[in-house]
Amino acid sequence: MTTQNQLPPPNERRRLRRPGSLTADQKTSERAGSGTGQGGPAPLTPAQAFDALYAFCAPALVRQTYLLTGRRELAREAVERAFQLAWQRWPEVAVDRDPGGWVRAVAYDCALSPWHRFRPRHRSPEPPPADPADRALLHALLGLPPSYRRTLVLYDGVGLDLPETAAETEASTPAAASRLTHAREALAARLPELADPAELHRRLLELASAERLCAARPPTVRVGGERRNVFWTRAAIAFTVTIIGATTLTLRTAPTRYEAPLAPAQAVQGVPPPGVMGPLSQEEQALRAKLRKAAAKGPERLVPEAG
């Protein structure tokens, strides 16, 4: 089965990736990079360039992440975390060929992290969409494996071509095509009206646009990321100081030579019980009385006399 023959040609993919869809990366890159040529306005500061990237990419990324997770708060949190990491590594992100794609990949990784299942706030399900058709589509999407879901959103939702989808999902092109084909077949089995890729693309746009998903303002994200970095830096310093203090205390109090441990106490066997003194005889009582009456000092105490 040739999966690539079932996919739209490159010109069709470019047509689907139009303004107003689930992506705004190309438009963002052009606006964020404007002003750097000669004769144009002054170059943007790092904060201004970051704010421009966030303002144009964040709303679309929140909608995309909602399709991956089905959770509104988790989608917003994953996108904000991705932009905080982008601001932390801004010298690297600013010179990237596709800054929006860099942030999108990080946001998808954060949203699909398996550790979210252990968080108490994400154990209970969120209210589903009000429209029954949107509810059925979201339920079908969440029933796909995460890798299939991510490939489907990138190709049919965002509008990336197959090599770009494979590169962003860190898979080969045949593997990405196979995932896309199986994801479409699974959705078509549950929702036959979505067998047409164009109809699937339109329904994904409607589902993402129907929810009221908003992102925080760019300065809030930047300040939050900086505070988070300061917190973890201080925590790392405190942990290092604690380890150094514990090591120093151990070196000061540890013995410098080997001391043999004391043997445990054991009961001694075979020793006869001590004898008990019996009553004195008349002769012994008389001798005791004589000794008590005699002077404490004198020759009779040094030279015994014959009785």
Backbone hydrogen bonds in HBPLUS format (Angstrom, degrees):
<---DONOR---> <-ACCEPTOR-->    atom                        ^
c    i                          cat <-CA-CA->   ^        H-A-AA   ^      H-
h    n   atom  resd res      DA  || num        DHA   H-A  angle D-A-AA Bond
n    s   type  num  typ     dist DA aas  dist angle  dist       angle   num
A0006-GLN N   A0003-THR O   3.08 MM   3  5.45 150.3  2.17 107.4 116.1     1
A0007-LEU N   A0004-GLN O   3.24 MM   3  5.34 160.4  2.28 103.4 109.4     2
A0012-GLU N   A0009-PRO O   3.02 MM   3  5.30 123.5  2.35 104.4 118.8     3
A0013-ARG N   A0009-PRO O   3.03 MM   4  6.41 148.6  2.13 149.6 159.5     4
A0014-ARG N   A0010-PRO O   2.99 MM   4  6.31 155.4  2.06 152.5 158.4     5
A0015-ARG N   A0011-ASN O   3.10 MM   4  6.32 142.3  2.25 135.7 145.7     6
A0016-LEU N   A0012-GLU O   3.00 MM   4  6.33 151.6  2.09 147.0 153.9     7
A0017-ARG N   A0013-ARG O   3.05 MM   4  6.29 144.2  2.18 144.1 153.8     8
A0018-ARG N   A0016-LEU O   2.95 MM   2  5.53 129.9  2.21 105.9  91.1     9
A0021-SER N   A0018-ARG O   3.23 MM   3  5.89 147.1  2.34 140.6 140.1    10
A0028-THR N   A0024-ALA O   2.95 MM   4  6.01 147.8  2.06 141.0 151.0    11
A0029-SER N   A0025-ASP O   2.83 MM   4  6.05 158.9  1.87 152.0 156.9    12
A0030-GLU N   A0026-GLN O   3.08 MM   4  6.35 156.5  2.13 148.3 154.2    13
A0031-ARG N   A0027-LYS O   3.05 MM   4  6.27 161.5  2.08 146.9 151.7    14
A0032-ALA N   A0028-THR O   2.73 MM   4  5.83 165.3  1.75 157.6 162.5    15
A0033-GLY N   A0029-SER O   3.02 MM   4  5.93 141.9  2.17 135.5 144.5    16
A0034-SER N   A0031-ARG O   3.28 MM   3  5.14 156.1  2.34  97.0 104.1    17
A0049-ALA N   A0045-THR O   2.87 MM   4  6.10 163.4  1.89 163.0 167.8    18
A0050-PHE N   A0046-PRO O   2.92 MM   4  6.05 158.6  1.96 147.2 153.3    19
A0051-ASP N   A0047-ALA O   2.90 MM   4  6.08 160.1  1.94 146.5 152.4    20
A0052-ALA N   A0048-GLN O   2.94 MM   4  6.14 152.5  2.02 144.9 152.2    21
A0053-LEU N   A0049-ALA O   2.98 MM   4  6.23 159.0  2.02 147.7 153.1    22
A0054-TYR N   A0050-PHE O   2.85 MM   4  6.08 160.5  1.89 153.3 159.0    23
A0055-ALA N   A0051-ASP O   2.83 MM   4  5.91 161.6  1.86 147.0 152.4    24
A0056-PHE N   A0052-ALA O   3.30 MM   4  6.41 152.5  2.38 144.6 149.4    25
A0057-CYS N   A0053-LEU O   3.02 MM   4  5.96 145.4  2.14 144.0 153.6    26
A0058-ALA N   A0054-TYR O   2.90 MM   4  5.21 159.0  1.94 137.6 144.3    27
A0061-LEU N   A0057-CYS O   2.91 MM   4  6.04 160.1  1.95 159.6 166.3    28
A0062-VAL N   A0058-ALA O   2.92 MM   4  6.06 155.9  1.98 159.0 163.9    29
A0063-ARG N   A0059-PRO O   3.30 MM   4  6.55 155.8  2.36 142.3 147.8    30
A0064-GLN N   A0060-ALA O   2.96 MM   4  6.26 157.6  2.02 149.6 156.1    31
A0065-THR N   A0061-LEU O   2.86 MM   4  5.98 164.9  1.88 151.0 155.1    32
A0066-TYR N   A0062-VAL O   2.98 MM   4  6.12 142.1  2.13 139.2 149.3    33
A0067-LEU N   A0063-ARG O   3.27 MM   4  6.61 146.1  2.39 141.1 148.5    34
A0067-LEU N   A0064-GLN O   3.07 MM   3  5.28 124.1  2.40  99.1 112.7    35
A0068-LEU N   A0064-GLN O   3.28 MM   4  6.69 136.8  2.48 138.7 150.4    36
A0068-LEU N   A0065-THR O   3.09 MM   3  4.98 127.0  2.39  91.3 105.5    37
A0069-THR N   A0065-THR O   3.03 MM   4  6.26 149.4  2.13 149.4 156.7    38
A0070-GLY N   A0066-TYR O   2.71 MM   4  5.04 151.4  1.79 136.7 146.3    39
A0075-ALA N   A0071-ARG O   3.11 MM   4  6.10 149.7  2.20 135.8 143.8    40
A0076-ARG N   A0072-ARG O   3.10 MM   4  6.42 164.2  2.13 152.0 155.2    41
A0077-GLU N   A0073-GLU O   2.91 MM   4  6.08 159.5  1.95 148.0 154.5    42
A0078-ALA N   A0074-LEU O   2.87 MM   4  5.96 159.0  1.92 148.0 153.1    43
A0079-VAL N   A0075-ALA O   3.13 MM   4  6.30 160.7  2.17 148.8 153.5    44
A0080-GLU N   A0076-ARG O   3.02 MM   4  6.21 164.5  2.05 150.0 154.5    45
A0081-ARG N   A0077-GLU O   2.93 MM   4  6.09 157.0  1.99 146.8 153.4    46
A0082-ALA N   A0078-ALA O   2.96 MM   4  6.15 152.5  2.04 142.8 150.3    47
A0083-PHE N   A0079-VAL O   3.02 MM   4  6.31 158.2  2.07 152.1 157.1    48
A0084-GLN N   A0080-GLU O   2.91 MM   4  6.12 145.5  2.03 144.3 154.4    49
A0085-LEU N   A0081-ARG O   3.02 MM   4  6.30 154.1  2.09 147.2 153.2    50
A0086-ALA N   A0082-ALA O   2.94 MM   4  6.23 145.1  2.06 138.5 149.2    51
A0087-TRP N   A0083-PHE O   2.87 MM   4  6.10 153.2  1.94 145.4 151.4    52
A0088-GLN N   A0084-GLN O   2.98 MM   4  6.18 148.3  2.08 140.3 149.4    53
A0089-ARG N   A0085-LEU O   3.01 MM   4  6.21 141.9  2.16 141.2 150.5    54
A0092-GLU N   A0089-ARG O   2.96 MM   3  5.54 130.7  2.21 115.1 127.6    55
A0093-VAL N   A0089-ARG O   2.98 MM   4  6.24 161.0  2.01 151.9 158.2    56
A0094-ALA N   A0090-TRP O   2.74 MM   4  5.59 165.9  1.76 160.0 161.8    57
A0096-ASP N   A0093-VAL O   3.08 MM   3  5.04 159.6  2.12 104.2 110.3    58
A0102-TRP N   A0098-ASP O   3.04 MM   4  6.39 150.0  2.13 151.4 160.4    59
A0103-VAL N   A0099-PRO O   3.07 MM   4  6.38 162.9  2.11 153.4 156.3    60
A0104-ARG N   A0100-GLY O   2.88 MM   4  6.04 155.0  1.95 145.0 153.0    61
A0105-ALA N   A0101-GLY O   2.97 MM   4  6.10 159.4  2.01 147.2 151.1    62
A0106-VAL N   A0102-TRP O   3.24 MM   4  6.51 160.4  2.28 145.7 150.7    63
A0107-ALA N   A0103-VAL O   2.86 MM   4  6.06 159.3  1.90 152.7 159.0    64
A0108-TYR N   A0104-ARG O   2.94 MM   4  6.13 158.9  1.98 150.9 156.0    65
A0109-ASP N   A0105-ALA O   3.04 MM   4  6.25 157.8  2.09 144.6 150.7    66
A0110-CYS N   A0106-VAL O   2.93 MM   4  6.19 160.2  1.97 151.3 156.5    67
A0111-ALA N   A0107-ALA O   2.93 MM   4  6.09 156.7  1.98 147.0 153.7    68
A0112-LEU N   A0108-TYR O   2.98 MM   4  6.08 154.4  2.05 150.5 156.2    69
A0113-SER N   A0110-CYS O   3.47 MM   3  5.33 166.3  2.49 101.2 103.4    70
A0116-HIS N   A0113-SER O   3.47 MM   3  6.22 173.1  2.47 118.3 120.1    71
A0117-ARG N   A0114-PRO O   3.45 MM   3  6.18 163.1  2.48 115.2 118.6    72
A0118-PHE N   A0115-TRP O   3.15 MM   3  5.77 159.4  2.20 115.8 121.4    73
A0119-ARG N   A0116-HIS O   3.17 MM   3  5.38 163.3  2.20 108.5 113.6    74
A0122-HIS N   A0119-ARG O   3.13 MM   3  5.55 151.3  2.21 112.0 120.3    75
A0123-ARG N   A0120-PRO O   3.32 MM   3  5.41 170.2  2.33 108.0 109.8    76
A0135-ARG N   A0131-ASP O   2.89 MM   4  6.10 155.2  1.95 152.6 160.7    77
A0136-ALA N   A0132-PRO O   2.91 MM   4  6.10 152.5  1.98 145.0 151.6    78
A0137-LEU N   A0133-ALA O   3.01 MM   4  6.26 158.7  2.06 147.3 153.0    79
A0138-LEU N   A0134-ASP O   2.91 MM   4  6.08 164.4  1.94 151.3 155.4    80
A0139-HIS N   A0135-ARG O   3.01 MM   4  6.10 157.6  2.06 142.2 148.7    81
A0140-ALA N   A0136-ALA O   2.96 MM   4  6.16 151.8  2.05 143.2 150.9    82
A0141-LEU N   A0137-LEU O   2.88 MM   4  6.13 153.1  1.96 147.9 155.6    83
A0142-LEU N   A0138-LEU O   2.94 MM   4  6.16 166.4  1.96 154.0 156.9    84
A0143-GLY N   A0139-HIS O   3.15 MM   4  6.26 124.3  2.47 132.9 146.3    85
A0143-GLY N   A0140-ALA O   3.24 MM   3  5.10 138.4  2.43  91.9 103.6    86
A0144-LEU N   A0141-LEU O   3.05 MM   3  5.56 162.9  2.09 114.0 119.5    87
A0149-ARG N   A0145-PRO O   2.88 MM   4  6.09 164.9  1.90 163.3 168.4    88
A0150-ARG N   A0146-PRO O   2.90 MM   4  6.04 159.7  1.95 148.6 153.6    89
A0151-THR N   A0147-SER O   3.09 MM   4  6.23 161.3  2.13 143.2 148.1    90
A0152-LEU N   A0148-TYR O   2.93 MM   4  6.11 159.5  1.98 150.5 156.2    91
A0153-VAL N   A0149-ARG O   2.99 MM   4  6.19 161.3  2.03 150.3 154.9    92
A0154-LEU N   A0150-ARG O   3.02 MM   4  6.18 162.1  2.05 149.4 154.4    93
A0155-TYR N   A0151-THR O   2.99 MM   4  6.10 162.0  2.02 149.0 153.9    94
A0156-ASP N   A0152-LEU O   2.83 MM   4  5.56 151.1  1.92 144.8 153.1    95
A0157-GLY N   A0153-VAL O   2.90 MM   4  4.58 130.7  2.15 111.8 124.4    96
A0158-VAL N   A0153-VAL O   2.75 MM   5  6.23 151.0  1.83 157.9 167.9    97
A0159-GLY N   A0154-LEU O   3.03 MM   5  6.22 130.1  2.29 131.7 145.7    98
A0160-LEU N   A0154-LEU O   3.06 MM   6  5.90 164.8  2.08 156.2 152.3    99
A0165-THR N   A0161-ASP O   2.94 MM   4  6.14 156.3  2.00 152.8 160.4   100
A0166-ALA N   A0162-LEU O   2.88 MM   4  6.08 159.3  1.92 153.5 159.0   101
A0167-ALA N   A0163-PRO O   2.90 MM   4  6.11 156.1  1.96 146.0 152.6   102
A0168-GLU N   A0164-GLU O   2.96 MM   4  6.14 159.1  2.01 148.6 153.7   103
A0169-THR N   A0165-THR O   3.01 MM   4  6.13 147.8  2.12 145.5 153.8   104
A0171-ALA N   A0166-ALA O   2.89 MM   5  4.98 174.9  1.89 150.7 152.4   105
A0170-GLU N   A0167-ALA O   3.25 MM   3  5.02 156.9  2.31  96.3 102.6   106
A0176-ALA N   A0172-SER O   2.90 MM   4  6.19 159.3  1.95 154.3 160.0   107
A0177-ALA N   A0173-THR O   2.95 MM   4  6.15 158.3  1.99 151.5 157.5   108
A0178-SER N   A0174-PRO O   2.90 MM   4  6.11 152.1  1.98 145.0 152.6   109
A0179-ARG N   A0175-ALA O   2.93 MM   4  6.19 158.7  1.97 149.6 155.2   110
A0180-LEU N   A0176-ALA O   2.95 MM   4  6.13 160.7  1.98 148.0 153.4   111
A0181-THR N   A0177-ALA O   2.95 MM   4  6.12 158.7  2.00 145.9 151.6   112
A0182-HIS N   A0178-SER O   2.98 MM   4  6.17 167.7  2.00 152.2 155.2   113
A0183-ALA N   A0179-ARG O   2.88 MM   4  6.02 153.6  1.95 147.3 155.2   114
A0184-ARG N   A0180-LEU O   2.95 MM   4  6.14 159.9  1.99 148.8 153.8   115
A0185-GLU N   A0181-THR O   2.93 MM   4  6.16 157.5  1.98 148.1 154.8   116
A0186-ALA N   A0182-HIS O   2.93 MM   4  6.10 155.5  1.99 145.1 151.4   117
A0187-LEU N   A0183-ALA O   3.00 MM   4  6.23 158.9  2.04 148.2 153.7   118
A0188-ALA N   A0184-ARG O   2.83 MM   4  5.99 160.7  1.86 150.0 156.0   119
A0189-ALA N   A0185-GLU O   2.93 MM   4  6.06 141.9  2.08 141.4 151.0   120
A0190-ARG N   A0187-LEU O   3.16 MM   3  5.32 127.5  2.45  98.2 111.0   121
A0191-LEU N   A0187-LEU O   2.65 MM   4  5.72 157.9  1.69 156.7 164.7   122
A0194-LEU N   A0191-LEU O   3.00 MM   3  5.80 169.5  2.01 129.0 132.5   123
A0195-ALA N   A0192-PRO O   3.25 MM   3  5.67 150.2  2.35 121.8 119.6   124
A0200-LEU N   A0196-ASP O   2.94 MM   4  6.23 154.6  2.01 152.9 161.1   125
A0201-HIS N   A0197-PRO O   2.87 MM   4  6.08 154.8  1.93 147.0 153.4   126
A0202-ARG N   A0198-ALA O   3.02 MM   4  6.30 157.3  2.08 145.2 151.0   127
A0203-ARG N   A0199-GLU O   2.93 MM   4  6.14 156.8  1.98 148.5 154.7   128
A0204-LEU N   A0200-LEU O   2.95 MM   4  6.13 152.0  2.03 147.1 154.4   129
A0205-LEU N   A0201-HIS O   3.13 MM   4  6.38 156.4  2.19 145.6 151.4   130
A0206-GLU N   A0202-ARG O   3.01 MM   4  6.28 157.4  2.06 146.5 152.8   131
A0207-LEU N   A0203-ARG O   2.90 MM   4  6.06 160.4  1.94 148.0 153.0   132
A0208-ALA N   A0204-LEU O   3.01 MM   4  6.16 163.2  2.04 148.6 152.9   133
A0209-SER N   A0205-LEU O   2.92 MM   4  5.99 149.4  2.02 145.2 154.0   134
A0210-ALA N   A0206-GLU O   2.91 MM   4  5.86 131.9  2.14 142.2 153.0   135
A0213-LEU N   A0211-GLU O   3.10 MM   2  5.73 120.3  2.48 107.4  91.3   136
A0220-THR N   A0217-ARG O   3.07 MM   3  5.41 121.7  2.43 107.1 121.5   137
A0221-VAL N   A0217-ARG O   3.23 MM   4  6.61 152.8  2.31 153.3 161.2   138
A0222-ARG N   A0218-PRO O   2.97 MM   4  6.26 164.6  1.99 160.3 164.5   139
A0223-VAL N   A0219-PRO O   2.89 MM   4  6.01 171.1  1.90 152.4 155.1   140
A0224-GLY N   A0220-THR O   2.89 MM   4  5.92 155.8  1.94 140.9 148.7   141
A0225-GLY N   A0221-VAL O   2.88 MM   4  6.05 155.0  1.95 146.7 153.1   142
A0226-GLU N   A0222-ARG O   2.95 MM   4  6.24 158.0  2.00 150.3 156.4   143
A0227-ARG N   A0223-VAL O   2.88 MM   4  6.10 162.6  1.91 152.7 157.4   144
A0228-ARG N   A0224-GLY O   2.92 MM   4  6.05 152.1  2.00 141.8 150.1   145
A0229-ASN N   A0225-GLY O   2.92 MM   4  6.18 153.1  2.00 146.0 153.0   146
A0230-VAL N   A0226-GLU O   2.92 MM   4  6.20 158.4  1.97 149.7 155.6   147
A0231-PHE N   A0227-ARG O   2.88 MM   4  6.08 159.9  1.92 148.9 154.5   148
A0232-TRP N   A0228-ARG O   3.03 MM   4  6.25 169.9  2.04 152.0 153.8   149
A0233-THR N   A0229-ASN O   2.88 MM   4  5.97 148.8  1.98 144.4 153.7   150
A0234-ARG N   A0230-VAL O   2.91 MM   4  6.10 164.5  1.94 151.5 155.2   151
A0235-ALA N   A0231-PHE O   2.87 MM   4  6.10 153.8  1.93 147.1 155.5   152
A0236-ALA N   A0232-TRP O   2.90 MM   4  6.02 152.2  1.97 139.9 146.9   153
A0237-ILE N   A0233-THR O   2.93 MM   4  6.22 155.0  2.00 147.8 154.8   154
A0238-ALA N   A0234-ARG O   2.85 MM   4  6.06 163.7  1.88 151.2 155.6   155
A0239-PHE N   A0235-ALA O   2.91 MM   4  6.06 157.0  1.96 145.0 151.6   156
A0240-THR N   A0236-ALA O   2.91 MM   4  6.09 156.0  1.97 144.3 151.0   157
A0241-VAL N   A0237-ILE O   2.89 MM   4  6.13 162.1  1.92 153.3 158.0   158
A0242-THR N   A0238-ALA O   2.95 MM   4  6.14 154.3  2.02 145.2 152.3   159
A0243-ILE N   A0239-PHE O   2.98 MM   4  6.26 156.9  2.04 147.8 153.5   160
A0244-ILE N   A0240-THR O   2.94 MM   4  6.19 160.2  1.98 151.4 157.0   161
A0245-GLY N   A0241-VAL O   2.88 MM   4  6.06 163.0  1.90 150.6 155.3   162
A0246-ALA N   A0242-THR O   2.92 MM   4  6.09 162.0  1.95 149.9 154.8   163
A0247-THR N   A0243-ILE O   2.93 MM   4  6.09 154.5  2.00 145.5 152.8   164
A0248-THR N   A0244-ILE O   2.89 MM   4  6.13 160.8  1.93 151.5 156.7   165
A0249-LEU N   A0245-GLY O   2.95 MM   4  6.12 164.8  1.97 151.3 155.3   166
A0250-THR N   A0246-ALA O   3.01 MM   4  6.13 151.3  2.10 140.9 148.7   167
A0251-LEU N   A0247-THR O   2.99 MM   4  6.26 155.4  2.05 148.6 154.9   168
A0252-ARG N   A0248-THR O   2.99 MM   4  6.24 148.7  2.09 148.5 157.1   169
A0253-THR N   A0249-LEU O   3.08 MM   4  6.16 154.6  2.14 147.3 152.9   170
A0254-ALA N   A0250-THR O   2.93 MM   4  5.64 130.1  2.18 143.0 152.4   171
A0285-GLN N   A0281-SER O   2.95 MM   4  6.17 149.9  2.05 146.4 155.0   172
A0286-ALA N   A0282-GLN O   2.94 MM   4  6.15 150.9  2.03 144.7 152.4   173
A0287-LEU N   A0283-GLU O   2.95 MM   4  6.20 163.1  1.98 152.1 156.2   174
A0288-ARG N   A0284-GLU O   3.01 MM   4  6.11 155.9  2.07 140.3 147.2   175
A0289-ALA N   A0285-GLN O   3.02 MM   4  6.24 152.2  2.10 141.6 148.8   176
A0290-LYS N   A0286-ALA O   2.94 MM   4  6.20 156.7  2.00 151.5 157.9   177
A0291-LEU N   A0287-LEU O   2.96 MM   4  6.18 160.4  2.00 151.4 156.2   178
A0292-ARG N   A0288-ARG O   3.11 MM   4  6.27 151.4  2.19 142.6 150.0   179
A0293-LYS N   A0289-ALA O   3.09 MM   4  6.31 143.9  2.23 143.3 152.3   180
A0294-ALA N   A0290-LYS O   3.05 MM   4  6.22 148.5  2.15 149.2 156.9   181
A0301-ARG N   A0298-GLY O   3.03 MM   3  5.49 149.1  2.13 108.8 118.1   182
A0302-LEU N   A0299-PRO O   2.91 MM   3  5.01 138.1  2.09  99.5 112.3   183
A0303-VAL N   A0299-PRO O   2.70 MM   4  5.83 173.2  1.70 174.1 172.8   184
